[in-house]
Amino acid sequence: MSGLFTRKDLVYTVYQEQSISKAAKKLFISQPSLSVMIKKIEDDIGFPLFDRTCKPLRMTEAGVEYIRATEEIMHIEKAFENYANAYKDLETGSLNLGSNQLLTSMVIPEIVSAFMSKHPKIQLGLMDDNSSVLEAAIISGQLDLVIDNHHYEEEFFENKLITQEHLVMAVPGSFECNKGLEEYAMNDDDIINGVHLTDKVKPLPEGALDNITFVAMTRENETRRSADDILKELKIRPSTILEIDRLVTLYRFVIMGTAASIVSDTLIRHTRQRGNVVFYRLDSKKATRDIFISYKKNKYYSKAMEAFVDMVIGMGEFI
């Protein structure tokens, strides 16, 4: 039974891909060879790890335990790798980052480029997804750091504040409902110049845009949850025609004059998309969100992590 985890990478890749053929391509080996190696591991254990009657593949009970043990071993290996790298003055090592889709599209490339110019020998990995997926990834050890507008539980995570972002209502300029709301209206330049953060413009009155044609983020998205709360507070019952999982795509529908939505000023400040859009300030605590860089407590805090965190906090105004 010794050496059961020597080729744990093979089992773990099949588990991730849920397919031996897909895993074989990722590992650059043939499918028959991988099948034989997986079968050898299963024979050594004495139990099958995968239920091959299911597509995609599912783990057996023994397989679930094997993956749990594999991830614990990977955590230990990663911790030692980080420890060793700390003594090499950032001359080698890796850093795996995660962020939500908006920040990954609009902000993270500049941050990563700045870090790589200072530390070119550090290998960086990047994942973009919703907060629940990122949280699971950082708990499992797939990610070292996450930049997100979600505040992870302080019992398990260190959350360092970077900056704030603000949600505003974005309405196509062609919509008739904008008439009579001129004293509340803003344009792109107002958002870029921070007018929505001042009292120079009044917040949107309750019920002013009730039953407006609306496009929303999908329900698992953090922005969607905040938007739903804001709409309820302001007594706006939108007529939602579409749900989308990316804010950049959603904003395109607003620019095209299809529907209104609630969007982040981070998007407006960083996007090149401009159009006939009217923006309204939202009088709600939910419209202001902190952006954090977070990492798991009791995890070895490598020099690469320290350097990246310090740099990101220093770039807070840019974000």
N, C-alpha and C positions, 0 to 999 in steps of 0.2 A: 504493500500500500504506500510505500515511500515514493516521493516524487510526483504525487498526484497533481501538484500545482506548477510543475515545471513548464508546461505549455498551457497555462491558464489563459494566455492571450488568445489562443485559438477558440476556446470555449466562450470567452467573453465577447469576442468579435461576432461569433454566430448568434449569441444572445442579443447583442445590439442590433444586428442586421435582420434577425428573425428568419434567416435563410442561409443554408450552407453555400449555395451558389453565389449569393451576394457577398458573403463573408470571404469566400475564396478569391473573388475579384479584388476585394479590398486588401487581402493579404498577399496577392500576387502569387497564388499557388493554384493548382488545378482542383476542381471540385472533387474528383475521386480521391485525390491524395488527402484533402482535408477531411473527407468522410471517413477514410481509414484511420486517420489520426484521432478524430473525435471518438470513433468506435473503440480504439485502443484505450483511451482515457476512461471510457465508460466500462470497459472490461476490467481494467485495473481497480476501479471503484466497486464494481459489482452491481451497479444499478444504471439504468439509462438516465441521461441528463435532459434529453429532449423528447418530447412527444411528437414523433414523426407523422402521426395521423392527422395533425393539424397544420393548416396553412393560414397565416404564417406559423412557423414553429413556436411551440410553447415549451416552457420549462416544466419538467416533472418536479415532484416534491424534493427529490434529491438534487435536482438541478438548481432549484431556488436556493437551497442551502450552499451549494457549490459557489454560486454567484455571490452570495452574502460573504462567504469566506474569502473569495477572490478579491472583493472590494476592500475588505479589511487588510489583506496583504498589500494591495495596491496603495492604500493609505499609508501603511508603514514604509513602503518603498519610497513613496513620494516625499514623506517627511524626512527620510534620511538623505534623499537627493537634494532637497532644499537646504538641509543642514550643511552638506558638503559644498554646495554652490556658494553659500554665504562666505566661505573662506577664500573664494576665488575672485573677489572684488568685481563681481558682475561680468566676469570674462566668459562665463558659460552658464547654462541653465535655461529654464523655460518658465513661462508665465501664461496661464490660461485665464482669459477674461470672458465675462459675460455681460450682456446689456440688453435692454429692451430694443425693439425693432427701430423705433424712432431715433434713439440716440446712436445706435449702430449705423444708421443711414446718414445722419446729419453731423454727428459730433465725434464719434469714436475714431474715424480715420485720421483726423488731425491730431488727436491725442496719441494714438499709436505711432504715427509718423514722427512726432516730436520725441517720443520715448526711444524709438529705434535709432534716431539720429544720435542720441546720446549713448545708447547701449546696444550697438548693432549685433553683438554676439548673443544676446538673449533671444531665444526663440519664443514667439508669441502665438497663442491660439485664441480664436475668437468665436463665441457663440452668441446668436441673437434669438431671443424667444420671449414669451411672456413670463411674468414674475414667478408663477408657480413652477414652471419648468426650470428656471434659473436657480430657484431655491433648492430644488431637488438635486440639481447638478452640483451646487456648491457643497451640499451636505454629503453627497456621494464621493466628493473629491475630484470630480471632473473639472471643476473650476476653482481657481485660487481667489479671484476677486470678481465682484459684480458691481456695475454702475447702473443704478435703477432709481425710479421714483417710488419704489415700494420700500417700506421700513420693515426690515426683517426682525424677528423676535430677538430682543436684547439678551435673553437667556442663553442664546446659542450663537449670536453674531455680534461682531463689532460693526457699528454703523457710523461712518464719518461723513458729516455734512459737507457737501461740495457747493451747492447753490440752490436756488429755488426756480421753479417754472410756474407759469400761470395759464389757466385755461380761459379761453374766450369763445363767445359765440361767433361763428362765421356764417354769413348769409349771402347768397348770390345777390349782387347789386340790382339784378333785374326783378327781384321779388317785390310785389306790391306792398308787402307787409313792412317794408322799410320806410314807406311814406308816413310821416307823422312822428318818426323816431330820430329825426335829424340831430337833435341835441344830445343823443346818446351814441351816435355813430362815429366810428373811427375807420381809418384806412390802413394799408400795409405799413406806411411810413410811421404812423402813430404807434403801432405795435413795436416796430423796430426801435423807435426812440423812447419807448417806455411810458407813453402817455397813459396806457391802461393801468399803470401802477400808481397813478396820481389821482387827485380829485379834479383834474381839469375836465374830465368828462364824467357824467353821471352813469351809474350802473343801470343795466337794463331793468325796467320795471317788471313786477310780477305779472305773469299772464300776457305780456306784450306780444309774444310770438306763439301763442297757443295754437295747436293743430298745424304747425309749420311742417312742410315736407322735409324729411330728415333722413340722413344717412348716419349710421352708428357703427362703432367698433363692435367686434364680436364680444359675447358676454364674459369670456374668461380674461378679457383685457382690463388692466388697471384703469385706463382712461375711460372705458365704458362704465365701470362701476362708479367712478367719480361723476361722470356726465349724468347718469341716471339719478344720482342723489341731487345734483344741482337742478335738473329739470323738475324734480319733485318739489324742491324748495321754492322754485320760482313759479310754480303752478303752470308749467308748460307741458302740455301733453302732445308730443310730436307725432306726426304721421310718418312712421319709419318705413321706408321703402326698400332698404338694403342694409345688410350688415357686412362689414369688411374687416379683415384682420391686420391691415397695415394702414397707419395713419397717413402716410404719404399718398397712398392710393385714394383714401377717403377724401383728402383735401383736393385732389384732382377733380372729383365730382362736384365739389363746391365751386371751384374755379370755372368749371364748364356750365354752371348755372343749373345743375340737376337738383341739388338739395342743399339744405343748411346742415351744419354740424357743430359740435364743440371740439375745438382743437387746441393744441399747446402753442404758446408763444415761442417755444424752442423751435418748432417746425417753421413758423412764419419768419423768424429771424435768420434761419439757416437755409431755407429753400430758395431756389431761383424761380420757383413757380409764382407768377404774379397774375392777377386778373381783377375783374370787376367784383370785388368782394367787400362787404361791409362787416365790420367787427363791432361787437358789443362787450363791454365790461360786465363781468358776472359778480354779483354781490353775494358771495358764498365762501365759507372757509374751505370748502372742497375744491375751489378754483385755484388755490395755492398749494403747491406740492413741493416737498423737499426732495432733492436728488442726493443720494448717498453713494459712497463707495463702501462696500461691505465685504467682510470676510469672516470665516468661521472662527469662533473662539477656540482656544486651546490648539490651534493649528500653528505649526512653526511659521513664524513671520520672517520670511527670507529677505535678504537685502534687495532682491529684485522687486518684491512686493512693496517694501518700504520706499524704494525709489519711485515706483509707479504711483503709489498713494500720495506721496509728497508732491509729485509733479501735477497730478490731477487736481488736488486741492488748490495748488497755486494757479491753475488755469480756470478756476471757478467762474470768473467773469465771462470768459469765452463761451463756456457751456450755457 
